[in-house]
């Protein structure tokens, strides 16, 4: 099973930059997109916005210009879950989950730590997400969470790390949250299971984000998988030659077969 994830910063913009043509060449099973910024009814039946042979599921937010997540899949899922539950966390459409026979794939977009007025919303979202991730550890089901978590865990995940000790997303509190999810809750960073100490980046922010010249690249776009899957992760890469605005896709291959279901 190949899973591709990307924060596309607007689906229409990414498609104009060649996203669908690129996806058609990558033989993915599941594609998770975040920050799609488009209404489902505008693109759901338009082949320009979907790779060939995929079923498409969107979750729209209140404001078309922000948020929104989507999952494209070659295999019909058993169920689709939109949202984490609380209205205040779901109004920007930050969570969509596709359930297959024994595995679920999630596309999610927590509020970014550098986004204006996001501090309270981000804290509530991460607390609820962590509670959910703990709860589902009791289920006989594997999970893959795909998205921009807004956190760079290690110094090798930030190109100019010495500039960012006080930057949102690299502060100790941010890193401790993500570290706890993996060490204490039971998940793994899929990319790091293949490349433990290799420098790799998914986000190339401009100077304005951190109000500093040359902030350098970050690795914040992740696939976080149930720890039982660690030995089933067989390949991983960031498509550095295929940038969409300031992001590049993450491609992970898992030694798992998906089967079609009936919704």
Secondary structure as UniProt FT lines:
FT   STRAND          2..7
FT   HELIX           11..16
FT   TURN            17..18
FT   HELIX           19..24
FT   STRAND          30..34
FT   HELIX           40..43
FT   TURN            44..45
FT   HELIX           47..49
FT   TURN            52..53
FT   STRAND          55..59
FT   TURN            64..65
FT   STRAND          69..73
FT   STRAND          79..82
FT   HELIX           87..90
FT   TURN            91..92
FT   STRAND          95..99
FT   STRAND          103..108
FT   TURN            113..114
FT   TURN            116..117
FT   HELIX           119..135
FT   HELIX           136..138
FT   STRAND          142..148
FT   HELIX           155..157
FT   TURN            159..160
FT   HELIX           161..163
FT   TURN            165..166
FT   TURN            168..170
FT   HELIX           172..180
FT   HELIX           181..185
FT   STRAND          187..189
FT   HELIX           190..194
FT   HELIX           207..210
FT   STRAND          221..226
FT   HELIX           227..232
FT   STRAND          233..244
FT   TURN            245..246
FT   STRAND          247..254
//
